[in-house]
């Protein structure tokens, strides 16, 4: 390993010395009036709320659970909303 590289394999001195040029920004689209018209303005105190599609219902809770890989794969292969279908299957199995 060279003296300038760390255990992670990164060459931090070289990265620190790099200066961005116009070519580094070429792929970033221009921020137009249309972009800003769609923006959500918040008072600056907090980040804007997540879109409603990402909001949880009051009756829902996020948990971590370990399941058999083949069970998860079966639900995923059935397409989008696999988590909702899994929840419904669990509700049915629990008699809810």
N, C-alpha and C positions, 0 to 999 in steps of 0.2 A: 504494500500500500504506500503511495507516495506521501511525502510529508504534508502536502496541502490537502489531502483528502482525509475525511473523518471515517469512523467505523461505519457510518451510514452509506459511505461511498460518495458523499457530496463534497464538492470542492467549494466550500463556503467563501474563501477569499476571492475566487474567480467570480462567483455569483454576486458578491458584494461590489466587485469592480465593474460589473456590467451596467451600462447606461442604456435605457430604452431610447429608441429612435423612431421615426415615423413609420417604418416598416412593421414595428411591433404593434401599432395601433390600426393598421390598414384593414383588418378584418372586423373591427368593431363598428357596428352600424351607427349612423348619425342619429342623435336624439332629436326627433322632430316634434313639432307642435302636437301632432297626433299622439305621439308617445306620451307626452306630458298631460294631454287631455284625458288619457285613460288612467293616469296615476292616482293613487290614493294618498291624500294629504293627511298626515296626522300631526298633532301639535308638537312633535319632536320629543315628547316625554317617553314614548314607547314605540315599538315597532307596530306597524299596521296589523290588524287582525288577519288571521289566515282566511283564505277563501272558504265560503260556507261548505264546499265539498270536503274540506279537511276538518271541519268542526265536528266534535263528538257530541252525540246526544247526551243529555243529562243522565240517562239510564245506562250509558256505556262506560266501560272502564278499560284502560290499556293495561295489559298484563304480559308477562313473558312466560311462555310455556314450551316445554320440549315435547315434540310429537314425533312419531315414526315418520321417516322420510317419505315412505311410499304413500302414507295418508295425505301428507301435505301436497305431494306431487299430483295425486288424484284430483284434489280440489283445484290446484293451479291449472291443470290441463283442461278443466271444464271452462276456462275463460275468465274474463274480468269479473270482479265482484266475488272472487273465491272466498275472501274472508267473511263476507256477509253470508254466503252459503254454508260455510263452516259453522258460523255462529248459529244459524238456523238448525243445522243438524245437531249441534250440542243442546240447543233449547229442546228439540224434540226428544233427544235421548234422556234429558233431565225431566221430561214431563211438563215442560213449561209452555 
